[in-house]
Amino acid sequence: MANHLTPEELSKELGLDRQEVIRVCVEEGVPIYQGRIDKTLFQAQLQAMGGAPSETRAA
């Protein structure tokens, strides 16, 4: 599974608005490189902000 997603792909996966994804990146310093965002870094920052919890992983 891809780890670097466009804001649209990331918003669909996490159930957030595209503009909210971009706002979090800008305000929290999550880099958008060549139009893609590191999903793991974004989720970690979102969780640190007290936002949506990270995905649960099956054992």
PDBQT receptor file of N, H, CA, C and O in Angstrom, charges set to zero:
ATOM      1  N   MET A   1       0.843  -1.179   0.000  1.00  0.00    +0.000 N 
ATOM      2  CA  MET A   1       0.000   0.000   0.000  1.00  0.00    +0.000 C 
ATOM      3  C   MET A   1       0.891   1.246   0.000  1.00  0.00    +0.000 C 
ATOM      4  O   MET A   1       1.921   1.284   0.673  1.00  0.00    +0.000 OA
ATOM      5  N   ALA A   2       0.488   2.245  -0.750  1.00  0.00    +0.000 N 
ATOM      6  H   ALA A   2      -0.349   2.214  -1.297  1.00  0.00    +0.000 HD
ATOM      7  CA  ALA A   2       1.255   3.477  -0.868  1.00  0.00    +0.000 C 
ATOM      8  C   ALA A   2       1.259   4.238   0.446  1.00  0.00    +0.000 C 
ATOM      9  O   ALA A   2       0.265   4.257   1.172  1.00  0.00    +0.000 OA
ATOM     10  N   ASN A   3       2.379   4.860   0.739  1.00  0.00    +0.000 N 
ATOM     11  H   ASN A   3       3.187   4.844   0.149  1.00  0.00    +0.000 HD
ATOM     12  CA  ASN A   3       2.511   5.649   1.953  1.00  0.00    +0.000 C 
ATOM     13  C   ASN A   3       2.470   7.140   1.660  1.00  0.00    +0.000 C 
ATOM     14  O   ASN A   3       2.188   7.933   2.558  1.00  0.00    +0.000 OA
ATOM     15  N   HIS A   4       2.742   7.537   0.427  1.00  0.00    +0.000 N 
ATOM     16  H   HIS A   4       2.971   6.892  -0.302  1.00  0.00    +0.000 HD
ATOM     17  CA  HIS A   4       2.717   8.944   0.047  1.00  0.00    +0.000 C 
ATOM     18  C   HIS A   4       1.495   9.185  -0.837  1.00  0.00    +0.000 C 
ATOM     19  O   HIS A   4       1.406   8.675  -1.953  1.00  0.00    +0.000 OA
ATOM     20  N   LEU A   5       0.559   9.973  -0.313  1.00  0.00    +0.000 N 
ATOM     21  H   LEU A   5       0.632  10.387   0.594  1.00  0.00    +0.000 HD
ATOM     22  CA  LEU A   5      -0.725  10.146  -0.963  1.00  0.00    +0.000 C 
ATOM     23  C   LEU A   5      -0.978  11.616  -1.285  1.00  0.00    +0.000 C 
ATOM     24  O   LEU A   5      -0.423  12.512  -0.650  1.00  0.00    +0.000 OA
ATOM     25  N   THR A   6      -1.823  11.842  -2.281  1.00  0.00    +0.000 N 
ATOM     26  H   THR A   6      -2.273  11.114  -2.797  1.00  0.00    +0.000 HD
ATOM     27  CA  THR A   6      -2.252  13.202  -2.584  1.00  0.00    +0.000 C 
ATOM     28  C   THR A   6      -3.212  13.646  -1.482  1.00  0.00    +0.000 C 
ATOM     29  O   THR A   6      -3.752  12.806  -0.763  1.00  0.00    +0.000 OA
ATOM     30  N   PRO A   7      -3.432  14.947  -1.340  1.00  0.00    +0.000 N 
ATOM     31  CA  PRO A   7      -4.408  15.397  -0.337  1.00  0.00    +0.000 C 
ATOM     32  C   PRO A   7      -5.788  14.778  -0.540  1.00  0.00    +0.000 C 
ATOM     33  O   PRO A   7      -6.482  14.484   0.434  1.00  0.00    +0.000 OA
ATOM     34  N   GLU A   8      -6.189  14.580  -1.781  1.00  0.00    +0.000 N 
ATOM     35  H   GLU A   8      -5.626  14.820  -2.571  1.00  0.00    +0.000 HD
ATOM     36  CA  GLU A   8      -7.488  13.965  -2.065  1.00  0.00    +0.000 C 
ATOM     37  C   GLU A   8      -7.538  12.527  -1.569  1.00  0.00    +0.000 C 
ATOM     38  O   GLU A   8      -8.502  12.123  -0.920  1.00  0.00    +0.000 OA
ATOM     39  N   GLU A   9      -6.498  11.756  -1.874  1.00  0.00    +0.000 N 
ATOM     40  H   GLU A   9      -5.715  12.084  -2.401  1.00  0.00    +0.000 HD
ATOM     41  CA  GLU A   9      -6.449  10.354  -1.448  1.00  0.00    +0.000 C 
ATOM     42  C   GLU A   9      -6.422  10.252   0.071  1.00  0.00    +0.000 C 
ATOM     43  O   GLU A   9      -7.103   9.412   0.660  1.00  0.00    +0.000 OA
ATOM     44  N   LEU A  10      -5.634  11.110   0.694  1.00  0.00    +0.000 N 
ATOM     45  H   LEU A  10      -5.082  11.793   0.216  1.00  0.00    +0.000 HD
ATOM     46  CA  LEU A  10      -5.517  11.093   2.150  1.00  0.00    +0.000 C 
ATOM     47  C   LEU A  10      -6.833  11.486   2.808  1.00  0.00    +0.000 C 
ATOM     48  O   LEU A  10      -7.220  10.900   3.819  1.00  0.00    +0.000 OA
ATOM     49  N   SER A  11      -7.512  12.458   2.252  1.00  0.00    +0.000 N 
ATOM     50  H   SER A  11      -7.198  12.934   1.431  1.00  0.00    +0.000 HD
ATOM     51  CA  SER A  11      -8.785  12.885   2.829  1.00  0.00    +0.000 C 
ATOM     52  C   SER A  11      -9.825  11.765   2.744  1.00  0.00    +0.000 C 
ATOM     53  O   SER A  11     -10.603  11.569   3.679  1.00  0.00    +0.000 OA
ATOM     54  N   LYS A  12      -9.841  11.036   1.636  1.00  0.00    +0.000 N 
ATOM     55  H   LYS A  12      -9.210  11.195   0.877  1.00  0.00    +0.000 HD
ATOM     56  CA  LYS A  12     -10.776   9.917   1.493  1.00  0.00    +0.000 C 
ATOM     57  C   LYS A  12     -10.461   8.807   2.485  1.00  0.00    +0.000 C 
ATOM     58  O   LYS A  12     -11.365   8.234   3.093  1.00  0.00    +0.000 OA
ATOM     59  N   GLU A  13      -9.172   8.506   2.647  1.00  0.00    +0.000 N 
ATOM     60  H   GLU A  13      -8.438   8.971   2.153  1.00  0.00    +0.000 HD
ATOM     61  CA  GLU A  13      -8.772   7.419   3.546  1.00  0.00    +0.000 C 
ATOM     62  C   GLU A  13      -9.070   7.726   5.003  1.00  0.00    +0.000 C 
ATOM     63  O   GLU A  13      -9.450   6.836   5.764  1.00  0.00    +0.000 OA
ATOM     64  N   LEU A  14      -8.898   8.984   5.395  1.00  0.00    +0.000 N 
ATOM     65  H   LEU A  14      -8.589   9.707   4.777  1.00  0.00    +0.000 HD
ATOM     66  CA  LEU A  14      -9.052   9.340   6.799  1.00  0.00    +0.000 C 
ATOM     67  C   LEU A  14     -10.400   9.969   7.122  1.00  0.00    +0.000 C 
ATOM     68  O   LEU A  14     -10.686  10.265   8.282  1.00  0.00    +0.000 OA
ATOM     69  N   GLY A  15     -11.225  10.174   6.106  1.00  0.00    +0.000 N 
ATOM     70  H   GLY A  15     -10.992   9.934   5.163  1.00  0.00    +0.000 HD
ATOM     71  CA  GLY A  15     -12.536  10.746   6.335  1.00  0.00    +0.000 C 
ATOM     72  C   GLY A  15     -12.507  12.221   6.699  1.00  0.00    +0.000 C 
ATOM     73  O   GLY A  15     -13.367  12.703   7.436  1.00  0.00    +0.000 OA
ATOM     74  N   LEU A  16     -11.517  12.932   6.183  1.00  0.00    +0.000 N 
ATOM     75  H   LEU A  16     -10.819  12.540   5.584  1.00  0.00    +0.000 HD
ATOM     76  CA  LEU A  16     -11.397  14.366   6.418  1.00  0.00    +0.000 C 
ATOM     77  C   LEU A  16     -11.649  15.122   5.125  1.00  0.00    +0.000 C 
ATOM     78  O   LEU A  16     -11.594  14.550   4.037  1.00  0.00    +0.000 OA
ATOM     79  N   ASP A  17     -11.925  16.411   5.254  1.00  0.00    +0.000 N 
ATOM     80  H   ASP A  17     -11.969  16.876   6.138  1.00  0.00    +0.000 HD
ATOM     81  CA  ASP A  17     -12.063  17.269   4.094  1.00  0.00    +0.000 C 
ATOM     82  C   ASP A  17     -10.674  17.561   3.518  1.00  0.00    +0.000 C 
ATOM     83  O   ASP A  17      -9.707  17.686   4.269  1.00  0.00    +0.000 OA
ATOM     84  N   ARG A  18     -10.573  17.667   2.205  1.00  0.00    +0.000 N 
ATOM     85  H   ARG A  18     -11.358  17.565   1.595  1.00  0.00    +0.000 HD
ATOM     86  CA  ARG A  18      -9.287  17.938   1.545  1.00  0.00    +0.000 C 
ATOM     87  C   ARG A  18      -8.641  19.215   2.096  1.00  0.00    +0.000 C 
ATOM     88  O   ARG A  18      -7.435  19.246   2.345  1.00  0.00    +0.000 OA
ATOM     89  N   GLN A  19      -9.436  20.255   2.284  1.00  0.00    +0.000 N 
ATOM     90  H   GLN A  19     -10.415  20.230   2.083  1.00  0.00    +0.000 HD
ATOM     91  CA  GLN A  19      -8.910  21.518   2.808  1.00  0.00    +0.000 C 
ATOM     92  C   GLN A  19      -8.395  21.354   4.236  1.00  0.00    +0.000 C 
ATOM     93  O   GLN A  19      -7.431  22.017   4.619  1.00  0.00    +0.000 OA
ATOM     94  N   GLU A  20      -9.010  20.497   5.017  1.00  0.00    +0.000 N 
ATOM     95  H   GLU A  20      -9.793  19.959   4.706  1.00  0.00    +0.000 HD
ATOM     96  CA  GLU A  20      -8.563  20.233   6.381  1.00  0.00    +0.000 C 
ATOM     97  C   GLU A  20      -7.201  19.538   6.365  1.00  0.00    +0.000 C 
ATOM     98  O   GLU A  20      -6.336  19.842   7.186  1.00  0.00    +0.000 OA
ATOM     99  N   VAL A  21      -7.014  18.613   5.439  1.00  0.00    +0.000 N 
ATOM    100  H   VAL A  21      -7.717  18.365   4.772  1.00  0.00    +0.000 HD
ATOM    101  CA  VAL A  21      -5.721  17.930   5.295  1.00  0.00    +0.000 C 
ATOM    102  C   VAL A  21      -4.633  18.956   4.993  1.00  0.00    +0.000 C 
ATOM    103  O   VAL A  21      -3.572  18.946   5.617  1.00  0.00    +0.000 OA
ATOM    104  N   ILE A  22      -4.896  19.827   4.048  1.00  0.00    +0.000 N 
ATOM    105  H   ILE A  22      -5.758  19.835   3.541  1.00  0.00    +0.000 HD
ATOM    106  CA  ILE A  22      -3.904  20.838   3.671  1.00  0.00    +0.000 C 
ATOM    107  C   ILE A  22      -3.655  21.811   4.826  1.00  0.00    +0.000 C 
ATOM    108  O   ILE A  22      -2.515  22.202   5.075  1.00  0.00    +0.000 OA
ATOM    109  N   ARG A  23      -4.726  22.202   5.531  1.00  0.00    +0.000 N 
ATOM    110  H   ARG A  23      -5.652  21.884   5.328  1.00  0.00    +0.000 HD
ATOM    111  CA  ARG A  23      -4.567  23.113   6.674  1.00  0.00    +0.000 C 
ATOM    112  C   ARG A  23      -3.659  22.517   7.745  1.00  0.00    +0.000 C 
ATOM    113  O   ARG A  23      -2.780  23.198   8.273  1.00  0.00    +0.000 OA
ATOM    114  N   VAL A  24      -3.877  21.247   8.059  1.00  0.00    +0.000 N 
ATOM    115  H   VAL A  24      -4.592  20.694   7.630  1.00  0.00    +0.000 HD
ATOM    116  CA  VAL A  24      -3.039  20.581   9.064  1.00  0.00    +0.000 C 
ATOM    117  C   VAL A  24      -1.582  20.558   8.602  1.00  0.00    +0.000 C 
ATOM    118  O   VAL A  24      -0.675  20.815   9.394  1.00  0.00    +0.000 OA
ATOM    119  N   CYS A  25      -1.361  20.254   7.345  1.00  0.00    +0.000 N 
ATOM    120  H   CYS A  25      -2.098  20.045   6.702  1.00  0.00    +0.000 HD
ATOM    121  CA  CYS A  25       0.006  20.222   6.821  1.00  0.00    +0.000 C 
ATOM    122  C   CYS A  25       0.687  21.579   6.955  1.00  0.00    +0.000 C 
ATOM    123  O   CYS A  25       1.832  21.664   7.400  1.00  0.00    +0.000 OA
ATOM    124  N   VAL A  26      -0.013  22.627   6.574  1.00  0.00    +0.000 N 
ATOM    125  H   VAL A  26      -0.943  22.557   6.213  1.00  0.00    +0.000 HD
ATOM    126  CA  VAL A  26       0.562  23.975   6.619  1.00  0.00    +0.000 C 
ATOM    127  C   VAL A  26       0.801  24.419   8.062  1.00  0.00    +0.000 C 
ATOM    128  O   VAL A  26       1.883  24.902   8.395  1.00  0.00    +0.000 OA
ATOM    129  N   GLU A  27      -0.203  24.255   8.909  1.00  0.00    +0.000 N 
ATOM    130  H   GLU A  27      -1.082  23.862   8.639  1.00  0.00    +0.000 HD
ATOM    131  CA  GLU A  27      -0.095  24.727  10.288  1.00  0.00    +0.000 C 
ATOM    132  C   GLU A  27       0.871  23.908  11.134  1.00  0.00    +0.000 C 
ATOM    133  O   GLU A  27       1.522  24.450  12.027  1.00  0.00    +0.000 OA
ATOM    134  N   GLU A  28       0.971  22.618  10.867  1.00  0.00    +0.000 N 
ATOM    135  H   GLU A  28       0.443  22.178  10.142  1.00  0.00    +0.000 HD
ATOM    136  CA  GLU A  28       1.792  21.736  11.699  1.00  0.00    +0.000 C 
ATOM    137  C   GLU A  28       3.126  21.366  11.062  1.00  0.00    +0.000 C 
ATOM    138  O   GLU A  28       3.902  20.616  11.653  1.00  0.00    +0.000 OA
ATOM    139  N   GLY A  29       3.398  21.870   9.890  1.00  0.00    +0.000 N 
ATOM    140  H   GLY A  29       2.767  22.480   9.410  1.00  0.00    +0.000 HD
ATOM    141  CA  GLY A  29       4.701  21.646   9.268  1.00  0.00    +0.000 C 
ATOM    142  C   GLY A  29       4.878  20.274   8.646  1.00  0.00    +0.000 C 
ATOM    143  O   GLY A  29       6.008  19.803   8.509  1.00  0.00    +0.000 OA
ATOM    144  N   VAL A  30       3.793  19.625   8.268  1.00  0.00    +0.000 N 
ATOM    145  H   VAL A  30       2.876  20.008   8.379  1.00  0.00    +0.000 HD
ATOM    146  CA  VAL A  30       3.889  18.340   7.580  1.00  0.00    +0.000 C 
ATOM    147  C   VAL A  30       4.165  18.647   6.101  1.00  0.00    +0.000 C 
ATOM    148  O   VAL A  30       3.354  19.299   5.443  1.00  0.00    +0.000 OA
ATOM    149  N   PRO A  31       5.292  18.186   5.586  1.00  0.00    +0.000 N 
ATOM    150  CA  PRO A  31       5.645  18.549   4.216  1.00  0.00    +0.000 C 
ATOM    151  C   PRO A  31       4.734  17.936   3.151  1.00  0.00    +0.000 C 
ATOM    152  O   PRO A  31       4.298  16.790   3.260  1.00  0.00    +0.000 OA
ATOM    153  N   ILE A  32       4.468  18.723   2.140  1.00  0.00    +0.000 N 
ATOM    154  H   ILE A  32       4.822  19.654   2.052  1.00  0.00    +0.000 HD
ATOM    155  CA  ILE A  32       3.790  18.246   0.931  1.00  0.00    +0.000 C 
ATOM    156  C   ILE A  32       4.843  18.331  -0.159  1.00  0.00    +0.000 C 
ATOM    157  O   ILE A  32       5.192  19.419  -0.616  1.00  0.00    +0.000 OA
ATOM    158  N   TYR A  33       5.344  17.180  -0.572  1.00  0.00    +0.000 N 
ATOM    159  H   TYR A  33       5.060  16.296  -0.202  1.00  0.00    +0.000 HD
ATOM    160  CA  TYR A  33       6.432  17.127  -1.542  1.00  0.00    +0.000 C 
ATOM    161  C   TYR A  33       5.914  16.587  -2.861  1.00  0.00    +0.000 C 
ATOM    162  O   TYR A  33       5.402  15.469  -2.932  1.00  0.00    +0.000 OA
ATOM    163  N   GLN A  34       6.052  17.383  -3.895  1.00  0.00    +0.000 N 
ATOM    164  H   GLN A  34       6.468  18.291  -3.837  1.00  0.00    +0.000 HD
ATOM    165  CA  GLN A  34       5.577  17.034  -5.234  1.00  0.00    +0.000 C 
ATOM    166  C   GLN A  34       4.117  16.586  -5.197  1.00  0.00    +0.000 C 
ATOM    167  O   GLN A  34       3.727  15.628  -5.865  1.00  0.00    +0.000 OA
ATOM    168  N   GLY A  35       3.319  17.300  -4.399  1.00  0.00    +0.000 N 
ATOM    169  H   GLY A  35       3.635  18.078  -3.855  1.00  0.00    +0.000 HD
ATOM    170  CA  GLY A  35       1.888  17.045  -4.345  1.00  0.00    +0.000 C 
ATOM    171  C   GLY A  35       1.470  15.846  -3.516  1.00  0.00    +0.000 C 
ATOM    172  O   GLY A  35       0.307  15.444  -3.553  1.00  0.00    +0.000 OA
ATOM    173  N   ARG A  36       2.400  15.267  -2.768  1.00  0.00    +0.000 N 
ATOM    174  H   ARG A  36       3.345  15.594  -2.738  1.00  0.00    +0.000 HD
ATOM    175  CA  ARG A  36       2.090  14.078  -1.971  1.00  0.00    +0.000 C 
ATOM    176  C   ARG A  36       2.490  14.292  -0.516  1.00  0.00    +0.000 C 
ATOM    177  O   ARG A  36       3.424  15.031  -0.204  1.00  0.00    +0.000 OA
ATOM    178  N   ILE A  37       1.746  13.615   0.366  1.00  0.00    +0.000 N 
ATOM    179  H   ILE A  37       0.988  13.015   0.113  1.00  0.00    +0.000 HD
ATOM    180  CA  ILE A  37       1.937  13.736   1.805  1.00  0.00    +0.000 C 
ATOM    181  C   ILE A  37       2.234  12.354   2.375  1.00  0.00    +0.000 C 
ATOM    182  O   ILE A  37       1.602  11.366   1.999  1.00  0.00    +0.000 OA
ATOM    183  N   ASP A  38       3.200  12.296   3.284  1.00  0.00    +0.000 N 
ATOM    184  H   ASP A  38       3.712  13.099   3.590  1.00  0.00    +0.000 HD
ATOM    185  CA  ASP A  38       3.525  11.036   3.958  1.00  0.00    +0.000 C 
ATOM    186  C   ASP A  38       2.385  10.720   4.930  1.00  0.00    +0.000 C 
ATOM    187  O   ASP A  38       2.158  11.450   5.895  1.00  0.00    +0.000 OA
ATOM    188  N   LYS A  39       1.682   9.639   4.665  1.00  0.00    +0.000 N 
ATOM    189  H   LYS A  39       1.866   9.046   3.881  1.00  0.00    +0.000 HD
ATOM    190  CA  LYS A  39       0.501   9.259   5.451  1.00  0.00    +0.000 C 
ATOM    191  C   LYS A  39       0.858   9.015   6.916  1.00  0.00    +0.000 C 
ATOM    192  O   LYS A  39       0.142   9.471   7.808  1.00  0.00    +0.000 OA
ATOM    193  N   THR A  40       1.941   8.311   7.174  1.00  0.00    +0.000 N 
ATOM    194  H   THR A  40       2.523   7.940   6.450  1.00  0.00    +0.000 HD
ATOM    195  CA  THR A  40       2.345   7.978   8.538  1.00  0.00    +0.000 C 
ATOM    196  C   THR A  40       2.672   9.244   9.321  1.00  0.00    +0.000 C 
ATOM    197  O   THR A  40       2.250   9.390  10.468  1.00  0.00    +0.000 OA
ATOM    198  N   LEU A  41       3.418  10.155   8.713  1.00  0.00    +0.000 N 
ATOM    199  H   LEU A  41       3.761  10.036   7.781  1.00  0.00    +0.000 HD
ATOM    200  CA  LEU A  41       3.768  11.414   9.360  1.00  0.00    +0.000 C 
ATOM    201  C   LEU A  41       2.516  12.250   9.623  1.00  0.00    +0.000 C 
ATOM    202  O   LEU A  41       2.372  12.838  10.695  1.00  0.00    +0.000 OA
ATOM    203  N   PHE A  42       1.618  12.300   8.650  1.00  0.00    +0.000 N 
ATOM    204  H   PHE A  42       1.735  11.822   7.780  1.00  0.00    +0.000 HD
ATOM    205  CA  PHE A  42       0.384  13.066   8.815  1.00  0.00    +0.000 C 
ATOM    206  C   PHE A  42      -0.450  12.498   9.955  1.00  0.00    +0.000 C 
ATOM    207  O   PHE A  42      -0.946  13.253  10.791  1.00  0.00    +0.000 OA
ATOM    208  N   GLN A  43      -0.612  11.190   9.999  1.00  0.00    +0.000 N 
ATOM    209  H   GLN A  43      -0.210  10.576   9.319  1.00  0.00    +0.000 HD
ATOM    210  CA  GLN A  43      -1.411  10.566  11.056  1.00  0.00    +0.000 C 
ATOM    211  C   GLN A  43      -0.781  10.799  12.430  1.00  0.00    +0.000 C 
ATOM    212  O   GLN A  43      -1.489  11.054  13.404  1.00  0.00    +0.000 OA
ATOM    213  N   ALA A  44       0.541  10.714  12.509  1.00  0.00    +0.000 N 
ATOM    214  H   ALA A  44       1.116  10.507  11.717  1.00  0.00    +0.000 HD
ATOM    215  CA  ALA A  44       1.216  10.944  13.787  1.00  0.00    +0.000 C 
ATOM    216  C   ALA A  44       0.992  12.376  14.254  1.00  0.00    +0.000 C 
ATOM    217  O   ALA A  44       0.757  12.608  15.439  1.00  0.00    +0.000 OA
ATOM    218  N   GLN A  45       1.061  13.332  13.345  1.00  0.00    +0.000 N 
ATOM    219  H   GLN A  45       1.252  13.143  12.382  1.00  0.00    +0.000 HD
ATOM    220  CA  GLN A  45       0.847  14.726  13.707  1.00  0.00    +0.000 C 
ATOM    221  C   GLN A  45      -0.604  14.968  14.106  1.00  0.00    +0.000 C 
ATOM    222  O   GLN A  45      -0.879  15.697  15.059  1.00  0.00    +0.000 OA
ATOM    223  N   LEU A  46      -1.522  14.359  13.380  1.00  0.00    +0.000 N 
ATOM    224  H   LEU A  46      -1.298  13.767  12.605  1.00  0.00    +0.000 HD
ATOM    225  CA  LEU A  46      -2.940  14.493  13.686  1.00  0.00    +0.000 C 
ATOM    226  C   LEU A  46      -3.239  13.934  15.077  1.00  0.00    +0.000 C 
ATOM    227  O   LEU A  46      -4.002  14.525  15.842  1.00  0.00    +0.000 OA
ATOM    228  N   GLN A  47      -2.640  12.803  15.392  1.00  0.00    +0.000 N 
ATOM    229  H   GLN A  47      -2.021  12.322  14.771  1.00  0.00    +0.000 HD
ATOM    230  CA  GLN A  47      -2.839  12.182  16.704  1.00  0.00    +0.000 C 
ATOM    231  C   GLN A  47      -2.227  13.050  17.806  1.00  0.00    +0.000 C 
ATOM    232  O   GLN A  47      -2.808  13.182  18.883  1.00  0.00    +0.000 OA
ATOM    233  N   ALA A  48      -1.059  13.643  17.544  1.00  0.00    +0.000 N 
ATOM    234  H   ALA A  48      -0.587  13.536  16.669  1.00  0.00    +0.000 HD
ATOM    235  CA  ALA A  48      -0.407  14.514  18.522  1.00  0.00    +0.000 C 
ATOM    236  C   ALA A  48      -1.245  15.761  18.794  1.00  0.00    +0.000 C 
ATOM    237  O   ALA A  48      -1.208  16.316  19.892  1.00  0.00    +0.000 OA
ATOM    238  N   MET A  49      -1.996  16.194  17.790  1.00  0.00    +0.000 N 
ATOM    239  H   MET A  49      -2.027  15.743  16.898  1.00  0.00    +0.000 HD
ATOM    240  CA  MET A  49      -2.875  17.356  17.938  1.00  0.00    +0.000 C 
ATOM    241  C   MET A  49      -4.150  16.995  18.688  1.00  0.00    +0.000 C 
ATOM    242  O   MET A  49      -4.923  17.880  19.055  1.00  0.00    +0.000 OA
ATOM    243  N   GLY A  50      -4.375  15.719  18.917  1.00  0.00    +0.000 N 
ATOM    244  H   GLY A  50      -3.746  15.000  18.619  1.00  0.00    +0.000 HD
ATOM    245  CA  GLY A  50      -5.592  15.268  19.579  1.00  0.00    +0.000 C 
ATOM    246  C   GLY A  50      -6.710  15.001  18.589  1.00  0.00    +0.000 C 
ATOM    247  O   GLY A  50      -7.884  14.942  18.956  1.00  0.00    +0.000 OA
ATOM    248  N   GLY A  51      -6.329  14.837  17.314  1.00  0.00    +0.000 N 
ATOM    249  H   GLY A  51      -5.375  14.885  17.015  1.00  0.00    +0.000 HD
ATOM    250  CA  GLY A  51      -7.314  14.569  16.272  1.00  0.00    +0.000 C 
ATOM    251  C   GLY A  51      -7.676  13.109  16.204  1.00  0.00    +0.000 C 
ATOM    252  O   GLY A  51      -7.645  12.407  17.215  1.00  0.00    +0.000 OA
ATOM    253  N   ALA A  52      -8.016  12.653  15.031  1.00  0.00    +0.000 N 
ATOM    254  H   ALA A  52      -8.042  13.224  14.210  1.00  0.00    +0.000 HD
ATOM    255  CA  ALA A  52      -8.440  11.268  14.818  1.00  0.00    +0.000 C 
ATOM    256  C   ALA A  52      -7.335  10.304  15.216  1.00  0.00    +0.000 C 
ATOM    257  O   ALA A  52      -6.168  10.548  14.911  1.00  0.00    +0.000 OA
ATOM    258  N   PRO A  53      -7.681   9.215  15.889  1.00  0.00    +0.000 N 
ATOM    259  CA  PRO A  53      -6.675   8.217  16.258  1.00  0.00    +0.000 C 
ATOM    260  C   PRO A  53      -6.139   7.510  15.005  1.00  0.00    +0.000 C 
ATOM    261  O   PRO A  53      -6.820   7.423  13.983  1.00  0.00    +0.000 OA
ATOM    262  N   SER A  54      -4.928   7.020  15.109  1.00  0.00    +0.000 N 
ATOM    263  H   SER A  54      -4.375   7.091  15.939  1.00  0.00    +0.000 HD
ATOM    264  CA  SER A  54      -4.341   6.302  13.995  1.00  0.00    +0.000 C 
ATOM    265  C   SER A  54      -5.079   4.991  13.772  1.00  0.00    +0.000 C 
ATOM    266  O   SER A  54      -5.768   4.500  14.666  1.00  0.00    +0.000 OA
ATOM    267  N   GLU A  55      -4.934   4.429  12.583  1.00  0.00    +0.000 N 
ATOM    268  H   GLU A  55      -4.375   4.829  11.857  1.00  0.00    +0.000 HD
ATOM    269  CA  GLU A  55      -5.613   3.178  12.248  1.00  0.00    +0.000 C 
ATOM    270  C   GLU A  55      -5.139   2.073  13.172  1.00  0.00    +0.000 C 
ATOM    271  O   GLU A  55      -3.971   2.028  13.559  1.00  0.00    +0.000 OA
ATOM    272  N   THR A  56      -6.051   1.189  13.520  1.00  0.00    +0.000 N 
ATOM    273  H   THR A  56      -6.999   1.226  13.206  1.00  0.00    +0.000 HD
ATOM    274  CA  THR A  56      -5.663   0.017  14.286  1.00  0.00    +0.000 C 
ATOM    275  C   THR A  56      -5.154  -1.041  13.332  1.00  0.00    +0.000 C 
ATOM    276  O   THR A  56      -5.668  -1.190  12.224  1.00  0.00    +0.000 OA
ATOM    277  N   ARG A  57      -4.175  -1.752  13.749  1.00  0.00    +0.000 N 
ATOM    278  H   ARG A  57      -3.757  -1.631  14.650  1.00  0.00    +0.000 HD
ATOM    279  CA  ARG A  57      -3.586  -2.765  12.872  1.00  0.00    +0.000 C 
ATOM    280  C   ARG A  57      -3.907  -4.152  13.415  1.00  0.00    +0.000 C 
ATOM    281  O   ARG A  57      -3.859  -4.391  14.622  1.00  0.00    +0.000 OA
ATOM    282  N   ALA A  58      -4.230  -5.042  12.520  1.00  0.00    +0.000 N 
ATOM    283  H   ALA A  58      -4.269  -4.848  11.539  1.00  0.00    +0.000 HD
ATOM    284  CA  ALA A  58      -4.522  -6.415  12.911  1.00  0.00    +0.000 C 
ATOM    285  C   ALA A  58      -3.237  -7.121  13.319  1.00  0.00    +0.000 C 
ATOM    286  O   ALA A  58      -2.187  -6.912  12.711  1.00  0.00    +0.000 OA
ATOM    287  N   ALA A  59      -3.321  -7.935  14.323  1.00  0.00    +0.000 N 
ATOM    288  H   ALA A  59      -4.174  -8.105  14.816  1.00  0.00    +0.000 HD
ATOM    289  CA  ALA A  59      -2.131  -8.654  14.817  1.00  0.00    +0.000 C 
ATOM    290  C   ALA A  59      -1.806  -9.823  13.944  1.00  0.00    +0.000 C 
ATOM    291  O   ALA A  59      -0.841 -10.539  14.207  1.00  0.00    +0.000 OA
TER     292      ALA A  59
